[in-house]
Amino acid sequence: RAIAQAEAAGLEYVTSYPSRRLSPEDKRVTLAALRERLEAAGARFLFHARVSAVERTGAGFTLALTAAEGIDAAVPRELRARTLLLAPGRYGAEWLKQVAGALGAEVVAAPSLFGVRLEIPASVYDPLTDVNPDPRLQMALAGDAYIKTYATCPGGRVVAVARYGALVASGVPALRREERGPTTTLAILAQPGVAGARAEWRVGEACAPTLNDRAPGRLIVQRLGDVRRGEATRAAALATNPVRPTDSGAAAGALHDVLPAVYWQAFEAFLARIERLTPGVATDDGLVYGPAEERVWGYPTDATLQTAALGLFVAGDGAGQSQGIIQASVAGLLAGEGIARALDTEAPTRGE
């Protein structure tokens, strides 16, 4: 029903359904059972190890390991393997680009996604998050561009994180319903597309450094009503705003003049359609934080996710092969099939 309602509003509801929502306890039980099965088969987990370097050695790979910062645990100094699967999440995307590229994998940079992180009353967005905690809505734009919601955190909070050489707005969800706060936060990002990134969206990559220079070490937060009026938000107005910022370190100010006009046009059209699904989402009292940015690098692979570097496989969100746990699981299975086939031969080979 939610998918049909979104379609009627002119939106695409992107899902990996049908799937059953798991409680935090269900997830712990499931992961513990998977871990037990893997360990029974001979797998070894090194939770406190950090991969400090990866090198090609002959027909295989050598990994240099160190203990994670702040952890007093013994870890092997190195591991050797004939095949290697790199599968970080999206926070490991930059690391993966550097490591895979150095090992000979082809790395293709996609246009950056950019926009703002919106914060609104949780009750307003409940009609969507009660169905799916992270509803993915998107709308096609001119050419090959589109705008989408991303990383919704019902009852969560906004945090500043260092990524891609910039300080950007991210979100932390409340895992249990009883722990949820009064606001929900979600990113609204524009994907310029290859053609759009060379034309009207080309200024997108400059937004993050520009906003970081405007408020060094802090995010910028602005009332949505002030964005619409083209006015900077003052600290006094923010202090009395019905929606209170969950990032207390964010600087009240302006970001409306940094993101291009084409973004704000798409933002308002997109928000108006979401408003049909959950009235109140377009309130002037909503807060927008910037910069918000996602960068993606692609890795051309064969059918089992083996890269141009024989024996090196990639999977997961960080590799751009998935966006969500269902797709990431499928990617892992594909890579596993390729690794099993490679280990059955004297040397890795390319698949179909």
DRENGU-110944 format. One record per residue: x, y, z of N, C-alpha, C in turn. Coordinates in steps of 0.05 Angstrom, whole numbers, plus 5000, padded with zeros to 4 digits. Each point is the difference from the previous one (the first is absolute). Layout:
BEGIN
<<X,Y,Z>,<X,Y,Z>,<X,Y,Z>>
...
END
This chain:
BEGIN
<<5017,4976,5000>,<4983,5024,5000>,<5017,5025,5000>>
<<5022,5000,5016>,<5018,5023,5001>,<5013,5005,4972>>
<<5007,4979,4987>,<5012,5002,4973>,<4980,5012,4981>>
<<4975,4991,5001>,<4979,5010,4982>,<4994,5030,5006>>
<<5000,5007,5025>,<4995,5028,5008>,<5022,5018,4990>>
<<5025,4990,5002>,<5023,5016,4990>,<4998,5004,4970>>
<<4993,4979,4986>,<4997,5001,4971>,<4979,5020,4992>>
<<4978,5000,5015>,<4978,5020,4994>,<5009,5028,5004>>
<<5020,5004,5018>,<5010,5027,5005>,<5023,5007,4981>>
<<5006,4983,4981>,<5022,5005,4981>,<5027,4993,5010>>
<<5002,4982,5020>,<5025,4992,5011>,<5005,4970,4996>>
<<5025,4992,4999>,<5007,4972,5000>,<5008,4992,5028>>
<<4988,4979,5010>,<5007,4989,5027>,<5019,4977,4995>>
<<5025,5004,5006>,<5021,4979,4995>,<5001,4981,5023>>
<<4995,4975,4995>,<5000,4980,5022>,<5016,4975,4992>>
<<5007,4985,5020>,<5010,4973,4996>,<4981,4980,5013>>
<<4975,5007,4999>,<4979,4984,5013>,<4991,4978,4982>>
<<4986,4979,5009>,<4991,4997,5028>,<5023,4991,5019>>
<<5001,5012,5023>,<5018,4991,5021>,<4987,5006,5027>>
<<5009,4985,5020>,<4988,5003,5026>,<5017,5018,5017>>
<<4988,5020,5012>,<5014,5017,5018>,<5009,4985,5025>>
<<5025,5003,5008>,<5011,4986,5023>,<5004,5020,5023>>
<<4993,4992,5024>,<5006,5016,5023>,<5030,4999,5006>>
<<5011,5018,5017>,<5028,4998,5007>,<5007,4973,5012>>
<<4982,4989,5016>,<5006,4974,5012>,<5000,4978,4979>>
<<4981,5001,4981>,<5000,4981,4978>,<5026,5001,4984>>
<<5010,5025,4995>,<5025,5003,4985>,<5023,4987,5015>>
<<5001,5005,5027>,<5022,4988,5015>,<5000,4970,4999>>
<<4976,4989,5003>,<4998,4970,4999>,<5008,4989,4973>>
<<4991,5014,4979>,<5006,4991,4973>,<5030,5002,4994>>
<<5012,5022,5007>,<5029,5003,4995>,<5016,4981,5017>>
<<4992,4995,5024>,<5014,4980,5017>,<4999,4972,4988>>
<<4977,4993,4989>,<4997,4974,4987>,<5018,4998,4975>>
<<5001,5021,4984>,<5017,5000,4976>,<5029,4998,5008>>
<<5008,5015,5021>,<5027,4998,5009>,<5008,4972,5009>>
<<4982,4987,5015>,<5005,4973,5009>,<5004,4981,4977>>
<<4984,5002,4979>,<5002,4983,4977>,<5026,5004,4986>>
<<5008,5025,4997>,<5025,5007,4986>,<5024,4989,5016>>
<<5000,5004,5026>,<5022,4991,5017>,<5002,4970,5000>>
<<4977,4986,4999>,<4999,4971,4999>,<5013,4990,4974>>
<<4998,5016,4979>,<5011,4993,4974>,<5030,5008,4998>>
<<5011,5012,5021>,<5028,5007,4999>,<5006,5030,4997>>
<<4980,5017,4998>,<5004,5028,4997>,<5011,5012,5026>>
<<5016,5021,4997>,<5011,5014,5024>,<4994,5029,4997>>
<<4989,5012,5021>,<4993,5028,5000>,<5022,5016,5015>>
<<5008,5022,4988>,<5020,5018,5013>,<4986,5027,5003>>
<<4983,5002,5020>,<4984,5025,5003>,<5017,5024,5007>>
<<5023,4995,5013>,<5015,5023,5010>,<5025,5006,4982>>
<<5000,4989,4976>,<5022,5004,4982>,<4994,5021,4979>>
<<5020,5016,4993>,<4998,5020,4979>,<5019,4993,4978>>
<<4990,5001,4975>,<5018,4994,4977>,<5015,5026,4994>>
<<5026,4999,5006>,<5016,5024,4996>,<5013,5001,4972>>
<<5002,4977,4986>,<5011,5000,4973>,<4993,4973,4987>>
<<4996,5001,4973>,<4995,4976,4984>,<5019,5001,4976>>
<<5014,4978,4995>,<5019,4999,4978>,<4995,4975,4984>>
<<5005,5002,4974>,<5000,4976,4983>,<5027,4986,5003>>
<<4999,4974,5007>,<5024,4985,5003>,<4997,4974,4983>>
<<5014,4999,4977>,<4997,4977,4983>,<4971,4998,4989>>
<<4989,4977,5003>,<4972,4995,4991>,<4980,5006,5021>>
<<5008,5011,5023>,<4981,5005,5022>,<5004,5027,5012>>
<<4993,5003,5025>,<5000,5026,5014>,<5011,4997,5028>>
<<5013,5021,5010>,<5009,5001,5028>,<4988,5024,5013>>
<<4987,4996,5023>,<4987,5021,5015>,<5016,5005,5025>>
<<5008,5025,5005>,<5013,5008,5025>,<4978,5009,5019>>
<<5001,4989,5025>,<4979,5006,5019>,<5011,5014,5025>>
<<4984,5017,5012>,<5006,5012,5025>,<4975,5000,5017>>
<<5004,5002,5026>,<4977,5001,5018>,<4986,5027,4996>>
<<4973,4999,5001>,<4985,5025,4997>,<5007,5019,5023>>
<<4998,5026,4994>,<5008,5021,5019>,<4984,4997,5026>>
<<5014,5001,5022>,<4987,4998,5026>,<4994,4972,5009>>
<<5007,4980,4984>,<4994,4972,5007>,<5026,4986,5007>>
<<4999,4987,5024>,<5023,4984,5008>,<4994,4971,4994>>
<<5007,4992,4976>,<4994,4972,4991>,<5023,4991,4982>>
<<5006,4974,5002>,<5021,4989,4983>,<4988,4993,4973>>
<<5012,5009,4979>,<4991,4994,4973>,<5025,4991,4984>>
<<4996,4982,4980>,<5023,4992,4983>,<5012,5024,4986>>
<<5026,4999,4995>,<5013,5023,4987>,<4992,5000,4970>>
<<4996,4976,4989>,<4992,5000,4971>,<4984,4975,4994>>
<<4985,5001,4978>,<4985,4978,4990>,<5007,4997,4970>>
<<5001,4976,4990>,<5004,4995,4972>,<4977,4984,4989>>
<<4992,5007,4975>,<4977,4987,4988>,<5003,4999,4970>>
<<4989,4980,4987>,<5000,4998,4971>,<4979,5019,4988>>
<<4978,5002,5013>,<4979,5019,4991>,<4993,5019,5023>>
<<4988,5022,4992>,<4994,5021,5020>,<4973,5013,4993>>
<<4982,5002,5019>,<4975,5014,4997>,<5000,5025,5017>>
<<4997,5023,4988>,<4999,5025,5014>,<4970,5009,5000>>
<<4988,5002,5024>,<4972,5005,5001>,<4993,5020,5023>>
<<5011,5024,4999>,<4994,5019,5021>,<4972,5012,4996>>
<<4989,5012,5020>,<4975,5015,4997>,<5007,5027,4988>>
<<4979,5017,4998>,<5004,5026,4986>,<5020,5018,5014>>
<<5005,4996,5026>,<5020,5017,5013>,<5029,4991,4993>>
<<5002,4977,4987>,<5026,4991,4991>,<5005,5004,4971>>
<<4983,5016,4987>,<5002,5004,4971>,<5027,5012,4991>>
<<5009,5020,5015>,<5026,5013,4993>,<5023,4980,5004>>
<<5000,4985,5021>,<5020,4980,5005>,<5001,4980,4978>>
<<4976,4991,4992>,<4999,4980,4978>,<5011,5011,4974>>
<<4994,5024,4994>,<5010,5012,4975>,<5030,5000,5000>>
<<5013,5007,5022>,<5029,5001,5001>,<5012,4972,4998>>
<<4989,4981,5016>,<5012,4973,5001>,<4995,4986,4974>>
<<4976,4999,4990>,<4994,4985,4975>,<5015,5012,4977>>
<<5001,5027,4998>,<5015,5012,4979>,<5029,4993,5000>>
<<5012,5000,5024>,<5029,4993,5002>,<5005,4971,4993>>
<<4980,4983,5002>,<5004,4972,4994>,<4994,4994,4970>>
<<4992,5020,4985>,<4996,4997,4971>,<4971,4998,4991>>
<<4981,5003,5018>,<4972,5000,4992>,<4993,5026,4986>>
<<4982,4999,4981>,<4991,5024,4986>,<4980,5014,5018>>
<<5004,5026,5004>,<4983,5016,5018>,<4988,5022,4983>>
<<4973,5002,5001>,<4986,5020,4984>,<4985,5019,5019>>
<<5006,5025,4999>,<4987,5020,5018>,<4973,5007,4988>>
<<4979,4999,5016>,<4973,5009,4991>,<4996,5028,5010>>
<<4982,5015,4988>,<4994,5028,5010>,<4991,4999,5029>>
<<5009,5019,5015>,<4993,5001,5029>,<4970,5007,5003>>
<<4988,4987,5021>,<4973,5008,5008>,<5004,5022,5021>>
<<4983,5020,4999>,<5002,5022,5019>,<4972,5011,5006>>
<<4999,5014,5023>,<4974,5011,5008>,<5001,5009,5029>>
<<4979,4995,5015>,<4997,5008,5028>,<4990,4976,5016>>
<<5002,5003,5026>,<4987,4981,5019>,<4978,5015,5013>>
<<4976,4989,4998>,<4976,5013,5010>,<4993,4989,5028>>
<<4991,5017,5018>,<4991,4991,5026>,<4972,5012,5005>>
<<4981,4981,5006>,<4972,5007,5003>,<4988,4985,5024>>
<<4976,5008,5009>,<4988,4985,5022>,<4997,4971,4993>>
<<5007,4982,5018>,<4998,4971,4994>,<4971,4992,4994>>
<<4981,5013,5014>,<4972,4993,4996>,<4991,5005,4971>>
<<5012,5020,4987>,<4993,5007,4973>,<5007,4977,4981>>
<<5023,4988,5004>,<5011,4980,4982>,<4992,4972,5008>>
<<4986,4997,5023>,<4992,4973,5009>,<4984,4984,4979>>
<<4982,5012,4984>,<4985,4984,4981>,<5019,4985,4981>>
<<5024,5010,4995>,<5018,4986,4982>,<5019,4981,5016>>
<<5010,5010,5023>,<5019,4983,5015>,<4987,4978,5015>>
<<4974,5002,5005>,<4986,4977,5012>,<4998,4976,4981>>
<<5001,5005,4974>,<5000,4979,4981>,<5028,4989,4996>>
<<5019,5018,4998>,<5028,4993,4994>,<5018,5021,5014>>
<<5018,4993,5018>,<5016,5020,5014>,<5016,5018,4982>>
<<5007,4990,4977>,<5016,5016,4981>,<4987,5000,4972>>
<<4978,5014,4997>,<4986,4999,4974>,<5016,5015,4979>>
<<5006,4987,4978>,<5016,5012,4979>,<4981,5009,4978>>
<<4997,5027,4998>,<4983,5012,4979>,<5018,5015,4981>>
<<4993,4999,4975>,<5016,5016,4980>,<4982,5010,4978>>
<<5009,5021,4987>,<4985,5012,4978>,<5020,5007,4977>>
<<4992,4991,4976>,<5017,5006,4977>,<4999,5029,4993>>
<<5023,5011,4991>,<5002,5028,4992>,<5007,5000,4970>>
<<5005,5024,4990>,<5007,5002,4972>,<5026,4986,4994>>
<<5002,4988,4976>,<5024,4986,4992>,<5003,4974,5016>>
<<5023,4996,5010>,<5005,4975,5015>,<5003,5005,5030>>
<<4990,5023,5010>,<5002,5007,5028>,<4975,4991,5015>>
<<5003,4997,5026>,<4976,4995,5017>,<5007,5010,5028>>
<<4979,5002,5017>,<5003,5009,5027>,<4987,4978,5018>>
<<5012,4996,5023>,<4991,4978,5017>,<5003,5005,5030>>
<<4985,4985,5016>,<5005,5000,5029>,<5021,4979,5005>>
<<5015,5003,5022>,<5021,4982,5006>,<5006,4999,5029>>
<<5005,4976,5011>,<5008,4997,5028>,<4982,5014,5020>>
<<4974,4992,4999>,<4981,5011,5019>,<5005,4989,5028>>
<<4998,5017,5020>,<5005,4991,5028>,<4976,5009,5017>>
<<4979,4982,5002>,<4977,5008,5015>,<5006,5004,5030>>
<<4993,5023,5010>,<5005,5006,5028>,<5030,5002,5006>>
<<5016,5005,4979>,<5029,5001,5003>,<5011,5028,5002>>
<<5025,5003,4994>,<5013,5026,5003>,<5020,5005,4978>>
<<5006,5025,4996>,<5020,5008,4980>,<5028,5001,5013>>
<<5019,4990,4985>,<5028,5002,5010>,<5018,5008,4977>>
<<5022,5013,5007>,<5020,5007,4980>,<5021,4979,4999>>
<<5007,4990,4976>,<5020,4980,4996>,<5019,5009,4978>>
<<5025,4992,5003>,<5020,5006,4980>,<5000,4978,4978>>
<<4994,5008,4976>,<5000,4981,4977>,<5008,5015,4975>>
<<5015,4986,4983>,<5008,5011,4974>,<5015,5026,5003>>
<<5015,5003,5021>,<5016,5024,5004>,<4983,5024,5009>>
<<4976,4996,5009>,<4982,5022,5009>,<4985,4992,5024>>
<<4988,5019,5014>,<4982,4995,5022>,<4972,5001,4989>>
<<4985,4978,5003>,<4974,4998,4988>,<4979,4991,5020>>
<<4975,5005,4994>,<4978,4994,5018>,<4992,4971,4996>>
<<4999,4985,5022>,<4991,4972,4999>,<4978,4997,5022>>
<<4990,4976,5003>,<4979,4995,5020>,<5005,4975,5016>>
<<4991,5001,5025>,<5002,4977,5018>,<4972,4991,5007>>
<<4991,4976,4993>,<4973,4992,5007>,<4997,4991,5028>>
<<4976,5000,5010>,<4993,4988,5026>,<4991,4972,4994>>
<<5014,4980,5009>,<4995,4972,4992>,<4974,4989,5012>>
<<4993,5009,5024>,<4975,4991,5012>,<4980,5023,5000>>
<<4975,4992,4995>,<4979,5021,4999>,<4998,5016,5025>>
<<5004,4987,5023>,<4997,5014,5025>,<5024,5020,5005>>
<<5021,4998,4984>,<5022,5018,5002>,<4999,5023,4981>>
<<4980,5001,4983>,<4998,5021,4980>,<4995,5028,5012>>
<<5013,5019,4988>,<4997,5028,5008>,<4977,5013,4985>>
<<4997,5026,5003>,<4977,5014,4988>,<5003,5006,4970>>
<<5023,4996,4989>,<5004,5007,4972>,<5010,4977,4983>>
<<4994,5001,4975>,<5011,4981,4980>,<5017,5015,4981>>
<<5022,4988,4992>,<5018,5013,4981>,<5005,4982,4976>>
<<5002,5012,4976>,<5005,4986,4976>,<5015,5018,4980>>
<<5016,4988,4984>,<5014,5016,4980>,<4983,5001,4975>>
<<5001,5023,4986>,<4987,5003,4974>,<5022,5008,4981>>
<<5008,4980,4984>,<5023,5003,4983>,<4993,5000,4970>>
<<5014,5016,4985>,<4997,5001,4971>,<5022,4982,4988>>
<<4992,4982,4982>,<5019,4985,4984>,<5001,5012,4973>>
<<5021,5015,4993>,<5000,5016,4976>,<4999,4983,4974>>
<<5011,4976,5001>,<5003,4985,4976>,<5024,5009,4984>>
<<5009,4984,4982>,<5024,5006,4985>,<4997,5026,4983>>
<<4978,5002,4986>,<4996,5024,4984>,<4995,5024,5017>>
<<4983,4998,5021>,<4994,5023,5017>,<5025,5010,5014>>
<<5018,4982,5008>,<5024,5009,5014>,<5018,5018,4983>>
<<4996,4998,4974>,<5016,5017,4982>,<4985,5026,4993>>
<<4975,5002,5008>,<4984,5023,4992>,<4989,5014,5025>>
<<4974,5000,5004>,<4988,5018,5021>,<5007,4991,5028>>
<<5008,4975,5004>,<5007,4990,5027>,<5030,5001,5006>>
<<5015,5012,4983>,<5030,4997,5002>,<5011,5013,5025>>
<<4986,5019,5012>,<5011,5013,5024>,<4996,4983,5025>>
<<4987,4977,4998>,<4994,4984,5024>,<5024,4992,5016>>
<<5022,4993,4987>,<5023,4990,5015>,<5014,5023,5015>>
<<4994,5025,4994>,<5013,5022,5015>,<4984,5008,5025>>
<<4976,4988,5004>,<4983,5009,5022>,<5013,4993,5027>>
<<5010,4976,5004>,<5011,4992,5026>,<5023,5017,5008>>
<<5021,5003,4983>,<5022,5018,5010>,<4992,5028,5004>>
<<4981,5011,4984>,<4991,5027,5004>,<4986,5004,5027>>
<<4983,4981,5007>,<4986,5002,5026>,<5019,4995,5023>>
<<5019,4982,4997>,<5020,4995,5021>,<5016,5025,5005>>
<<5007,5015,4979>,<5015,5025,5003>,<4983,5021,5014>>
<<4974,4999,4996>,<4982,5020,5012>,<4997,4996,5030>>
<<5001,4974,5009>,<4997,4994,5029>,<5021,4978,5006>>
<<5025,5007,5003>,<5021,4980,5005>,<4994,4982,5024>>
<<5002,4974,4995>,<4996,4980,5022>,<4971,4996,5009>>
<<4981,5012,4985>,<4972,4998,5008>,<4982,4997,4976>>
<<4977,4988,5004>,<4980,5000,4979>,<4985,5027,5001>>
<<4987,5006,4978>,<4982,5024,5000>,<4971,4990,5001>>
<<4984,5013,5016>,<4971,4993,5002>,<4984,5025,4994>>
<<4978,4996,4985>,<4983,5022,4991>,<4971,4991,5001>>
<<4983,5018,5009>,<4971,4994,5000>,<4991,4999,4971>>
<<4982,4981,4994>,<4990,4997,4973>,<4986,5025,4990>>
<<4986,5013,5018>,<4986,5025,4993>,<5020,5021,4991>>
<<5023,5001,5014>,<5021,5020,4993>,<5013,4993,4973>>
<<5002,4974,4994>,<5010,4992,4974>,<4982,5011,4978>>
<<4974,4997,5004>,<4981,5009,4980>,<4999,5031,4997>>
<<5007,5014,5022>,<5001,5029,4998>,<5027,5010,4991>>
<<5019,4982,4999>,<5027,5009,4993>,<5014,5015,5022>>
<<4994,4993,5025>,<5011,5015,5023>,<5016,4981,5018>>
<<5022,5009,5011>,<5015,4984,5019>,<4984,4997,5026>>
<<5003,4977,5013>,<4987,4995,5025>,<5017,5010,5023>>
<<4988,5016,5017>,<5014,5011,5023>,<4998,4981,5024>>
<<5020,5001,5017>,<5001,4982,5023>,<4975,5004,5018>>
<<4991,5025,5003>,<4977,5006,5017>,<4975,4987,4988>>
<<4997,5000,4974>,<4976,4987,4987>,<5002,4970,5003>>
<<5024,4989,4998>,<5003,4971,5002>,<4993,4991,5029>>
<<5007,5017,5019>,<4995,4993,5028>,<4970,4998,5007>>
<<4983,5013,4985>,<4971,5000,5005>,<4985,4983,4979>>
<<5015,4988,4981>,<4987,4984,4979>,<4987,4976,5012>>
<<4975,4993,4992>,<4987,4976,5011>,<5016,4974,4995>>
<<5014,4998,4978>,<5018,4977,4996>,<5027,5008,5009>>
<<5010,4986,5021>,<5026,5007,5011>,<5022,4983,4988>>
<<5023,5012,4994>,<5022,4985,4988>,<5011,4979,5018>>
<<5003,4976,4991>,<5013,4979,5016>,<5030,5001,4999>>
<<5011,5014,4980>,<5029,5005,5000>,<5004,5027,5013>>
<<5007,5000,5026>,<5003,5025,5015>,<5024,5016,4991>>
<<5018,4988,4986>,<5024,5014,4991>,<4996,5014,4973>>
<<4977,4995,4986>,<4996,5012,4974>,<4997,5030,5002>>
<<5010,5014,4980>,<5000,5029,5000>,<4975,5010,4985>>
<<4984,5017,5013>,<4978,5012,4986>,<5011,5018,4978>>
<<4988,4999,4976>,<5011,5016,4978>,<4985,4995,4975>>
<<5015,5001,4978>,<4988,4997,4973>,<5014,4980,4984>>
<<4984,4983,4986>,<5011,4982,4980>,<4984,5002,4974>>
<<4979,5016,5000>,<4983,5002,4977>,<5014,5011,4976>>
<<5020,5017,5005>,<5014,5013,4978>,<5024,4985,4989>>
<<5006,4976,5012>,<5022,4984,4992>,<4991,4978,4981>>
<<4978,4986,5008>,<4989,4980,4982>,<4987,5014,4976>>
<<5002,4988,4976>,<4990,5013,4976>,<4970,5002,5000>>
<<4989,5020,4985>,<4971,5004,4999>,<4986,4975,4989>>
<<5013,4985,4982>,<4987,4977,4989>,<4996,4979,5022>>
<<5017,4999,5020>,<4996,4982,5022>,<4975,5008,5016>>
<<4997,5025,5007>,<4978,5009,5017>,<4973,4997,4985>>
<<5001,5004,4973>,<4975,4995,4985>,<4992,4970,5001>>
<<5019,4983,4997>,<4995,4971,5002>,<4992,4993,5029>>
<<5013,5011,5019>,<4994,4995,5029>,<4971,5007,5006>>
<<4990,5023,4992>,<4973,5008,5006>,<4980,4983,4985>>
<<5005,4993,4975>,<4982,4983,4985>,<4999,4972,5013>>
<<5022,4990,5009>,<5002,4974,5013>,<4985,5000,5026>>
<<5005,5021,5016>,<4988,5002,5027>,<4969,5003,4997>>
<<4991,5014,4980>,<4972,5003,4996>,<4986,4973,4994>>
<<5014,4982,4986>,<4989,4974,4995>,<5001,4982,5025>>
<<5021,5003,5016>,<5000,4985,5025>,<4978,5010,5019>>
<<4995,5026,4999>,<4979,5012,5016>,<4973,4986,4995>>
<<4995,4990,4976>,<4975,4986,4995>,<4999,4973,5014>>
<<5023,4989,5008>,<5001,4975,5014>,<5000,5004,5030>>
<<5012,5022,5009>,<5002,5005,5029>,<4999,5030,5005>>
<<4976,5012,5002>,<4996,5029,5003>,<5017,5011,5023>>
<<5011,5023,4995>,<5016,5014,5020>,<5030,4999,4995>>
<<5009,4983,4982>,<5028,4996,4995>,<5013,5026,4989>>
<<4985,5016,4986>,<5011,5024,4988>,<4998,5025,5018>>
<<4996,4997,5026>,<4997,5022,5018>,<5024,5019,5000>>
<<4994,5026,5002>,<5021,5020,5001>,<5017,4997,5025>>
<<4990,4986,5020>,<5015,4996,5025>,<5021,4977,4998>>
<<4999,4985,4978>,<5020,4980,4995>,<5028,5012,4998>>
<<5020,4984,5006>,<5027,5009,5000>,<5015,4985,4977>>
<<5018,5014,4987>,<5017,4987,4980>,<5029,5005,5008>>
<<5016,4979,4999>,<5028,5001,5007>,<5017,4996,4975>>
<<5023,5012,4999>,<5018,4996,4978>,<5029,5002,5009>>
<<5018,4988,4985>,<4995,4986,4975>,<4991,4971,5005>>
<<4985,4989,4981>,<4994,4971,5000>,<5011,4990,4973>>
<<5014,4979,5000>,<5013,4991,4976>,<5005,4970,5001>>
<<4998,4986,4977>,<5007,4972,4998>,<5016,4997,4974>>
<<5022,4987,5002>,<5017,4994,4977>,<5001,4970,4995>>
<<5000,4993,4975>,<4999,4972,4992>,<5021,4995,4979>>
<<5015,4978,5004>,<5019,4991,4979>,<4991,4972,4991>>
<<5000,4996,4975>,<4993,4974,4989>,<5024,4983,4993>>
<<4996,4974,5000>,<5022,4981,4994>,<4990,4980,4979>>
<<5007,5004,4975>,<4992,4980,4980>,<5009,4972,5008>>
<<4981,4981,4999>,<5006,4972,5009>,<4989,4980,4981>>
<<5007,4975,5004>,<4986,4979,4985>,<4974,4993,5015>>
<<4987,4978,4992>,<4974,4993,5011>,<5002,4992,5030>>
<<5023,4994,5010>,<5003,4993,5028>,<5016,5021,5015>>
<<5000,5024,4990>,<5011,5024,5014>,<5030,4999,5003>>
<<5014,4985,4981>,<5029,5001,5000>,<5008,5024,4983>>
<<5019,5016,5010>,<5008,5024,4986>,<5020,4993,4978>>
<<5011,5022,4988>,<5020,4996,4979>,<5026,4988,5012>>
<<5004,5003,5026>,<5022,4987,5014>,<4992,4972,5007>>
<<5011,4980,4987>,<4992,4972,5004>,<5003,4992,5030>>
<<4980,4987,5010>,<4999,4992,5028>,<4990,5020,5019>>
<<4995,5025,4991>,<4990,5021,5017>,<4970,5005,4994>>
<<4984,4996,5020>,<4971,5003,4998>,<4990,5024,5017>>
<<4978,5012,4992>,<4988,5022,5016>,<4971,4994,5003>>
<<4988,5010,5022>,<4972,4997,5005>,<4991,5020,5021>>
<<4974,5003,5003>,<4990,5018,5021>,<4995,5028,4992>>
<<4991,5016,5019>,<4992,5028,4995>,<5024,5017,4991>>
<<5023,4996,5013>,<5023,5016,4994>,<5010,4996,4972>>
<<4995,4977,4988>,<5008,4994,4973>,<4979,5009,4979>>
<<4978,5012,5009>,<4979,5008,4982>,<4985,4976,4988>>
<<5003,4976,5012>,<4987,4977,4989>,<4973,4995,5013>>
<<4993,5016,5020>,<4975,4996,5014>,<4994,5025,5016>>
<<4975,5001,5010>,<4993,5022,5018>,<4978,4989,5019>>
<<5009,4986,5020>,<4982,4987,5018>,<5008,4971,5005>>
<<4990,4989,5022>,<5010,4974,5009>,<4992,4977,4981>>
<<4976,5002,4988>,<4992,4978,4982>,<5018,4998,4976>>
<<5004,5023,4987>,<5018,5000,4976>,<5028,4994,5008>>
<<5010,5009,5023>,<5027,4994,5009>,<5003,4970,5004>>
<<4980,4987,5011>,<5001,4971,5003>,<5002,4986,4974>>
<<4985,5008,4980>,<5001,4988,4974>,<5028,5004,4987>>
<<5011,5024,5003>,<5027,5006,4990>,<5020,4982,5013>>
<<4998,4995,5026>,<5018,4982,5014>,<4999,4972,4990>>
<<4975,4991,4994>,<4997,4973,4989>,<5013,4997,4972>>
<<4997,5021,4984>,<5012,4999,4973>,<5030,4999,5002>>
<<5011,5017,5018>,<5029,5000,5004>,<5010,4974,5011>>
<<4984,4988,5018>,<5008,4974,5011>,<5002,4978,4979>>
<<4981,5001,4981>,<5001,4981,4978>,<5025,5003,4983>>
<<5007,5026,4995>,<5024,5005,4984>,<5025,4991,5015>>
<<5002,5005,5026>,<5023,4993,5016>,<5003,4969,5001>>
<<4977,4987,5004>,<5001,4970,5000>,<5011,4989,4974>>
<<4991,5012,4978>,<5009,4991,4974>,<5030,5006,4996>>
<<5009,5023,5009>,<5028,5008,4998>,<5017,4981,5016>>
<<4991,4992,5024>,<5016,4983,5017>,<5001,4971,4990>>
<<4982,4993,4982>,<5000,4973,4988>,<5020,4998,4977>>
<<5012,5022,4992>,<5019,5000,4978>,<5028,5008,5010>>
<<5020,4996,4984>,<5027,5006,5008>,<5004,5030,5004>>
<<4986,5016,4984>,<5002,5029,5002>,<4973,5012,4993>>
<<4993,5023,5011>,<4974,5013,4994>,<4998,5006,4970>>
<<4975,4998,4990>,<4995,5006,4972>,<4975,5018,4999>>
<<4996,5013,4978>,<4976,5017,4997>,<4976,4982,4994>>
<<4977,5007,5012>,<4975,4986,4994>,<4986,5012,4975>>
<<4977,4990,4994>,<4984,5010,4977>,<4990,5028,5006>>
END
